[in-house]
Amino acid sequence: MAKVTARKETGRLVIDFFFRGVRCREQTALVDNAANRKLLQTVVNRIKKAKADGSFRYPDFFPHSTLCARFDGPPASSRRADEPPQVEVAPPAPTPTFRTFADDWLTNHSVEWRRSHIRVLRSTIDGHLVPYFGDRPVGQIGKSDILALRNKLAEVPGRAGKGLSAKRINGILAPLRQMLAEAAEIHGFTSPAVNIKPLRVRKSDVQPFTLTEVQTVIQRCRADYRHYFVTRFFTGMRTGEVHGLKWKYVDFERRLILVRETFVLGEDEYTKTDSSQRDIQMSQVVFDALRQQHAATAKLSEYVFCNRAGEPLDNKNFSDRVWYPLLRHLGLPPRRPYQMRHTAATLWLASGEAPEWIARQLGHASTEMLFRVYSRYVPNLTRRDGSAIDRLLASRFAGISEVETVARQLPSPKEQPPPANDGDGARWALAA
């Protein structure tokens, strides 16, 4: 029996077979991937054929193996013309170290990404990937190496003291997968990460505030943050968008907030996506809040919401010193500040605004995400659960007996003249 296996310690492929009652395991320099397994399987098939017809000679297949002397096989030069040719697996072409390739990859693609994204990638590479793979040639990284790294990451303490979350682990492995794919394309090997699927991430529910809770937060918060909370709860702006909002993007004349930049990791950046570039209509409460905020900070800073030094608000500082202490003080369940954006969406839906308009206000490219994320809140908030048609019927008929009386008085469909177009489609639909 002959087969191709992989050595767990190195991730390299091994040809495993028996010859003259002795188990022989010849290790190769090939990493464990589909292409290399296919290549070695052809060798295994030839070994089986040679053993079957009695022509197998160890030096013909593994001339440099120490087992050649044990079996005292004839040298390769004495092979008969009808014997199978010598098969020797060529060592893979040299590839750069992972450290070198990662630096080159990041440099070559930096022009495509935002500065904040580059900083996150740099942190991920230096903090997790380079310490693990170091100076190992990128072409010798196998699937087992990636799986071992994934298991190791699951043991790294996260924010809650437990291992890193599945979402965070996927975020670390994502650039590794991209780097290996590019290295495989350049150096001519199959990426070992091609069949490794991302870990399954548990779906998290949105936790919007009720309108009563919103009013409580605004009334009980620090006075210098009241206008900030009004803006976030009733515009649906993302954290970076509201922290990066500048007075030049507030159009009081047209009552518009122009979302053009976002503040991320201490820097002004382009918005998350192209669709995030949008004009948000100010409600009266937002308009009044920003007017009052203008009087307070317009001369101090170009940013609408700033600290005493005129600098943009820091998200972590706001969360740790303002947001979570306020929720604890009010006895409200802890939740991320991002839930203020979800609250704006659900309140707009509750008020009956058009989904297309809401999607534009939120910066969504379509209404798909709107319905997928928030639709389950609509029946609870707006009573869009069949009660609307009940109200319509109640306004037209006092009860079922009256409906039957009206129906009997109506002419038959053949005798009934076409209705006038008075815009009351519901009445004629009932009459028909």
C-alpha positions as CSV (number, residue, x, y, z in Angstrom):
1,M,0.0,0.0,0.0
2,A,1.3,3.4,-0.9
3,K,-0.2,6.8,-0.2
4,V,0.6,10.5,0.2
5,T,0.4,11.9,3.8
6,A,1.5,15.1,5.5
7,R,3.8,15.4,8.5
8,K,2.1,17.4,11.2
9,E,5.2,18.9,12.6
10,T,6.3,20.5,9.3
11,G,3.3,20.4,7.1
12,R,5.4,18.8,4.3
13,L,4.2,15.9,2.2
14,V,5.5,12.4,2.7
15,I,5.3,9.3,0.4
16,D,4.3,6.4,2.7
17,F,4.6,2.8,1.4
18,F,5.9,-0.7,2.3
19,F,8.8,-2.4,0.5
20,R,10.0,-5.9,1.4
21,G,8.0,-5.8,4.6
22,V,9.6,-2.5,5.7
23,R,7.6,0.7,6.1
24,C,9.3,3.4,4.1
25,R,8.4,7.1,4.5
26,E,10.2,9.5,2.1
27,Q,9.7,13.1,3.1
28,T,9.6,15.8,0.4
29,A,10.1,19.5,0.5
30,L,6.6,20.1,-0.8
31,V,4.0,21.8,1.3
32,D,0.6,20.3,1.8
33,N,-1.7,21.6,-0.9
34,A,-3.9,20.1,-3.6
35,A,-1.4,20.7,-6.5
36,N,1.5,19.1,-4.7
37,R,-0.6,16.1,-3.5
38,K,-1.7,15.6,-7.2
39,L,2.0,15.7,-8.2
40,L,3.1,13.1,-5.7
41,Q,0.1,10.9,-6.4
42,T,1.5,10.3,-9.9
43,V,4.8,9.1,-8.2
44,V,2.8,6.8,-5.9
45,N,0.9,5.3,-8.8
46,R,4.2,4.5,-10.6
47,I,5.6,3.0,-7.4
48,K,2.5,0.7,-7.2
49,K,2.9,-0.3,-10.8
50,A,6.6,-1.0,-10.5
51,K,6.0,-3.1,-7.3
52,A,3.2,-5.0,-9.1
53,D,5.4,-6.1,-12.0
54,G,8.5,-6.7,-9.9
55,S,10.6,-3.9,-11.5
56,F,10.7,-1.6,-8.4
57,R,14.2,-0.4,-7.5
58,Y,14.6,2.0,-4.6
59,P,17.4,4.1,-6.2
60,D,15.3,4.6,-9.3
61,F,12.7,6.5,-7.3
62,F,14.7,7.9,-4.3
63,P,18.4,7.9,-5.4
64,H,19.4,10.1,-2.4
65,S,17.6,8.1,0.3
66,T,19.5,6.4,3.0
67,L,17.3,3.4,2.5
68,C,19.0,2.7,-0.9
69,A,21.9,1.0,0.8
70,R,19.6,-1.1,3.0
71,F,17.8,-2.6,0.1
72,D,21.0,-2.9,-1.9
73,G,19.3,-1.9,-5.1
74,P,21.2,-1.4,-8.3
75,P,22.3,2.2,-9.0
76,A,20.3,4.3,-11.3
77,S,23.0,4.1,-14.0
78,S,22.4,0.3,-14.3
79,R,18.7,0.6,-15.0
80,R,17.5,-1.4,-18.0
81,A,15.9,0.3,-20.9
82,D,12.5,-1.2,-20.1
83,E,12.6,-0.1,-16.5
84,P,10.6,2.9,-15.3
85,P,12.6,6.2,-15.4
86,Q,13.9,7.7,-12.2
87,V,11.5,10.0,-10.5
88,E,12.9,12.6,-8.2
89,V,10.8,15.4,-6.9
90,A,12.5,18.7,-7.7
91,P,12.7,21.1,-4.8
92,P,10.4,24.1,-5.0
93,A,11.8,27.4,-6.3
94,P,13.1,29.6,-3.5
95,T,10.6,32.2,-2.2
96,P,11.2,35.3,0.0
97,T,10.6,35.1,3.7
98,F,7.2,35.9,5.0
99,R,8.5,39.0,6.8
100,T,10.0,40.4,3.5
101,F,7.0,39.5,1.4
102,A,4.5,41.0,3.9
103,D,6.4,44.4,3.9
104,D,6.5,44.4,0.1
105,W,2.8,43.5,-0.1
106,L,1.8,46.3,2.2
107,T,4.0,48.8,0.4
108,N,2.7,47.9,-3.1
109,H,-1.0,48.1,-2.1
110,S,-0.8,51.2,0.2
111,V,-1.9,53.5,-2.5
112,E,-5.3,51.6,-2.7
113,W,-6.2,52.0,1.0
114,R,-7.0,54.6,3.6
115,R,-4.4,55.5,6.1
116,S,-6.4,54.1,8.9
117,H,-6.8,50.8,7.1
118,I,-3.0,50.6,6.5
119,R,-2.4,51.2,10.3
120,V,-4.8,48.4,11.2
121,L,-3.0,46.1,8.7
122,R,0.4,47.1,10.0
123,S,-0.7,46.3,13.5
124,T,-2.1,42.9,12.5
125,I,1.0,41.9,10.6
126,D,3.5,43.0,13.2
127,G,1.4,41.8,16.1
128,H,0.3,38.4,15.0
129,L,1.5,37.2,11.6
130,V,5.2,38.1,11.5
131,P,5.8,36.8,15.1
132,Y,4.4,33.4,14.0
133,F,5.8,33.0,10.5
134,G,8.9,35.2,10.9
135,D,11.6,34.3,8.3
136,R,10.0,31.2,7.0
137,P,9.9,31.2,3.2
138,V,6.4,32.2,2.1
139,G,6.2,29.2,-0.3
140,Q,6.8,26.7,2.5
141,I,3.8,27.8,4.6
142,G,1.3,24.9,4.6
143,K,-2.3,24.5,5.5
144,S,-1.4,23.0,8.8
145,D,0.6,26.1,9.7
146,I,-2.4,28.3,9.1
147,L,-4.7,26.1,11.1
148,A,-2.1,26.0,13.9
149,L,-2.0,29.8,13.9
150,R,-5.8,29.9,14.0
151,N,-5.9,27.7,17.1
152,K,-3.2,29.8,18.8
153,L,-5.2,33.0,18.2
154,A,-8.2,31.4,19.8
155,E,-6.2,31.2,23.0
156,V,-5.0,34.8,23.0
157,P,-6.9,36.9,25.6
158,G,-9.4,39.3,24.1
159,R,-11.3,42.2,25.6
160,A,-13.5,40.1,27.7
161,G,-10.6,38.1,29.0
162,K,-11.4,35.0,26.9
163,G,-9.9,34.0,23.6
164,L,-10.1,36.3,20.5
165,S,-13.6,36.3,18.9
166,A,-14.2,34.6,15.6
167,K,-14.7,37.9,14.0
168,R,-11.3,39.1,15.2
169,I,-9.6,35.9,14.1
170,N,-11.1,36.2,10.7
171,G,-9.8,39.8,10.5
172,I,-6.3,38.6,11.3
173,L,-6.4,35.7,8.7
174,A,-7.9,37.9,6.0
175,P,-4.7,39.7,5.1
176,L,-2.8,36.5,5.4
177,R,-5.1,34.9,2.9
178,Q,-4.6,37.8,0.5
179,M,-0.8,37.7,0.9
180,L,-0.6,34.0,0.2
181,A,-2.8,34.3,-2.8
182,E,-0.6,36.9,-4.3
183,A,2.6,35.1,-3.4
184,A,1.2,31.9,-5.0
185,E,0.4,33.8,-8.2
186,I,3.9,35.4,-8.3
187,H,5.9,32.4,-7.4
188,G,3.9,29.6,-9.0
189,F,2.4,27.6,-6.2
190,T,-1.0,26.9,-4.9
191,S,-2.1,29.0,-1.9
192,P,-2.5,26.8,1.2
193,A,-5.3,29.0,2.4
194,V,-7.5,28.5,-0.6
195,N,-9.8,25.9,1.1
196,I,-9.7,27.4,4.6
197,K,-13.1,29.0,5.3
198,P,-13.6,31.9,7.7
199,L,-14.9,31.0,11.2
200,R,-18.6,31.3,11.6
201,V,-19.5,34.6,13.3
202,R,-22.6,34.7,15.5
203,K,-25.1,37.3,14.3
204,S,-25.4,40.1,16.7
205,D,-28.8,41.8,17.2
206,V,-29.2,45.6,17.0
207,Q,-30.4,47.1,20.3
208,P,-32.0,50.5,19.5
209,F,-33.3,52.7,22.2
210,T,-37.0,53.5,22.5
211,L,-38.2,57.0,22.0
212,T,-38.8,57.3,25.8
213,E,-35.2,56.1,26.5
214,V,-33.9,58.6,24.0
215,Q,-35.7,61.5,25.7
216,T,-34.3,60.3,29.1
217,V,-30.7,60.2,27.8
218,I,-31.0,63.7,26.3
219,Q,-32.6,65.1,29.4
220,R,-30.2,63.5,31.9
221,C,-26.8,63.7,30.0
222,R,-24.1,66.3,30.6
223,A,-25.2,69.7,29.3
224,D,-22.1,70.0,27.0
225,Y,-23.1,66.7,25.3
226,R,-26.8,67.3,24.9
227,H,-26.6,68.7,21.3
228,Y,-24.2,65.8,20.5
229,F,-26.7,63.2,21.5
230,V,-29.6,65.0,19.7
231,T,-27.5,64.9,16.5
232,R,-26.5,61.3,16.8
233,F,-30.0,60.0,17.8
234,F,-31.8,61.9,15.0
235,T,-29.4,61.8,12.1
236,G,-28.1,58.2,12.2
237,M,-24.5,59.4,11.6
238,R,-21.7,57.0,12.3
239,T,-19.3,57.7,15.1
240,G,-16.4,58.7,12.8
241,E,-18.8,60.9,10.7
242,V,-20.2,62.9,13.7
243,H,-16.7,63.2,15.3
244,G,-15.3,64.4,12.0
245,L,-18.1,66.8,11.2
246,K,-16.9,70.3,10.5
247,W,-18.8,73.6,10.4
248,K,-18.1,74.0,6.7
249,Y,-20.3,70.9,6.1
250,V,-23.3,72.3,8.0
251,D,-25.6,74.1,5.7
252,F,-28.1,75.9,7.9
253,E,-29.7,77.7,4.9
254,R,-30.7,74.5,3.2
255,R,-31.0,72.6,6.5
256,L,-28.5,69.9,5.4
257,I,-25.5,68.1,7.0
258,L,-23.0,67.2,4.3
259,V,-21.2,64.0,5.2
260,R,-17.9,64.3,3.4
261,E,-15.3,63.1,5.9
262,T,-14.8,60.7,8.8
263,F,-12.5,60.9,11.8
264,V,-10.7,57.6,12.3
265,L,-7.7,56.8,14.5
266,G,-6.9,60.5,15.0
267,E,-7.0,61.4,11.3
268,D,-9.6,62.9,8.9
269,E,-10.4,60.3,6.2
270,Y,-12.6,59.7,3.2
271,T,-15.9,58.2,4.2
272,K,-16.4,54.4,4.6
273,T,-17.9,54.0,1.1
274,D,-18.9,56.2,-1.8
275,S,-22.5,55.8,-0.8
276,S,-21.6,57.2,2.6
277,Q,-21.1,60.6,0.9
278,R,-24.5,62.0,1.4
279,D,-26.6,65.0,2.5
280,I,-28.6,64.4,5.7
281,Q,-31.8,66.5,6.1
282,M,-32.0,68.2,9.5
283,S,-35.2,67.8,11.5
284,Q,-36.2,70.8,13.5
285,V,-34.8,69.4,16.7
286,V,-31.4,68.8,15.0
287,F,-31.5,72.2,13.4
288,D,-32.1,73.9,16.8
289,A,-29.4,71.8,18.5
290,L,-26.8,72.7,15.9
291,R,-27.7,76.4,16.0
292,Q,-27.0,76.3,19.8
293,Q,-23.8,74.3,19.3
294,H,-22.6,76.8,16.7
295,A,-22.8,79.5,19.2
296,A,-20.8,77.5,21.7
297,T,-18.0,76.1,19.5
298,A,-17.8,77.8,16.1
299,K,-15.2,80.2,17.3
300,L,-13.2,77.5,19.2
301,S,-12.8,74.9,16.5
302,E,-13.6,73.9,12.9
303,Y,-15.1,70.8,14.3
304,V,-18.8,70.9,15.4
305,F,-18.2,68.7,18.4
306,C,-14.8,69.1,20.1
307,N,-13.0,69.1,23.4
308,R,-11.8,72.2,25.3
309,A,-8.7,72.3,23.2
310,G,-10.8,72.4,20.0
311,E,-9.8,68.9,18.9
312,P,-12.3,66.3,17.7
313,L,-13.8,64.0,20.3
314,D,-11.9,60.8,20.9
315,N,-14.2,57.7,20.6
316,K,-12.6,55.7,23.4
317,N,-12.5,58.7,25.8
318,F,-16.2,59.4,25.0
319,S,-17.2,55.8,25.5
320,D,-15.3,55.3,28.8
321,R,-16.0,58.6,30.5
322,V,-19.4,59.7,29.1
323,W,-21.3,57.0,27.4
324,Y,-21.1,53.9,29.6
325,P,-21.2,55.9,32.9
326,L,-24.4,57.6,31.6
327,L,-26.1,54.3,30.8
328,R,-25.2,52.9,34.2
329,H,-26.5,56.0,35.9
330,L,-29.8,55.7,34.0
331,G,-30.1,52.0,34.7
332,L,-30.1,51.2,30.9
333,P,-28.5,48.0,29.5
334,P,-25.0,48.6,28.2
335,R,-24.6,48.9,24.5
336,R,-22.2,50.4,22.0
337,P,-22.6,54.0,21.0
338,Y,-23.3,52.7,17.4
339,Q,-26.8,51.8,18.7
340,M,-27.7,55.5,18.3
341,R,-27.4,55.0,14.6
342,H,-29.7,52.0,14.8
343,T,-32.1,54.0,16.9
344,A,-32.4,56.7,14.2
345,A,-33.2,54.1,11.6
346,T,-35.9,52.4,13.7
347,L,-37.5,55.8,14.7
348,W,-37.6,56.8,11.0
349,L,-39.3,53.5,10.2
350,A,-41.7,54.0,13.1
351,S,-42.7,57.4,11.9
352,G,-43.6,56.0,8.4
353,E,-40.8,57.5,6.4
354,A,-40.1,56.0,3.0
355,P,-37.5,53.3,3.1
356,E,-35.6,54.8,0.1
357,W,-35.3,58.1,1.9
358,I,-34.1,56.4,5.1
359,A,-31.5,54.4,3.2
360,R,-30.2,57.7,1.7
361,Q,-30.0,59.3,5.1
362,L,-28.0,56.4,6.5
363,G,-25.7,56.2,3.5
364,H,-26.8,52.8,2.3
365,A,-26.5,52.0,-1.4
366,S,-29.9,50.3,-1.4
367,T,-32.8,49.4,1.0
368,E,-31.6,45.8,1.2
369,M,-29.7,46.3,4.4
370,L,-32.4,48.4,5.8
371,F,-35.0,45.6,5.6
372,R,-32.6,42.9,6.6
373,V,-31.4,44.7,9.8
374,Y,-34.4,46.7,10.9
375,S,-37.5,45.1,9.4
376,R,-38.4,43.1,12.5
377,Y,-38.7,46.2,14.6
378,V,-41.2,47.8,12.3
379,P,-44.3,45.9,13.4
380,N,-43.6,46.6,17.1
381,L,-43.0,50.2,16.5
382,T,-45.5,51.2,13.9
383,R,-48.2,48.5,14.4
384,R,-47.8,47.5,10.7
385,D,-49.3,44.2,11.6
386,G,-52.7,44.3,10.0
387,S,-54.2,47.0,12.3
388,A,-54.0,49.5,9.5
389,I,-56.6,47.7,7.4
390,D,-58.7,47.3,10.5
391,R,-58.7,51.0,11.0
392,L,-59.6,51.5,7.3
393,L,-62.5,49.1,7.6
394,A,-63.7,50.6,10.9
395,S,-63.7,54.1,9.4
396,R,-66.0,52.8,6.5
397,F,-68.3,50.4,8.1
398,A,-69.7,50.2,11.6
399,G,-69.7,46.3,11.6
400,I,-70.0,43.2,9.5
401,S,-73.8,43.6,9.2
402,E,-73.4,47.0,7.6
403,V,-70.9,45.5,5.1
404,E,-73.4,42.9,4.2
405,T,-76.2,45.5,3.8
406,V,-74.1,47.6,1.5
407,A,-73.0,44.6,-0.5
408,R,-76.6,43.6,-1.1
409,Q,-77.5,47.1,-2.2
410,L,-74.7,47.1,-4.8
411,P,-75.6,46.2,-8.4
412,S,-74.2,43.0,-9.9
413,P,-70.8,43.2,-11.5
414,K,-72.4,43.1,-15.0
415,E,-74.8,46.0,-14.2
416,Q,-72.3,48.1,-12.1
417,P,-70.9,51.0,-14.0
418,P,-67.1,51.6,-13.9
419,P,-66.2,53.7,-10.8
420,A,-65.1,57.3,-11.2
421,N,-61.4,57.8,-10.5
422,D,-61.8,59.6,-7.1
423,G,-58.5,58.3,-5.8
424,D,-60.2,56.1,-3.2
425,G,-58.9,52.7,-4.4
426,A,-59.7,51.0,-1.1
427,R,-63.4,51.7,-1.3
428,W,-63.8,50.3,-4.8
429,A,-61.7,47.3,-4.0
430,L,-64.0,46.5,-1.1
431,A,-67.1,47.1,-3.3
432,A,-65.8,44.7,-6.0
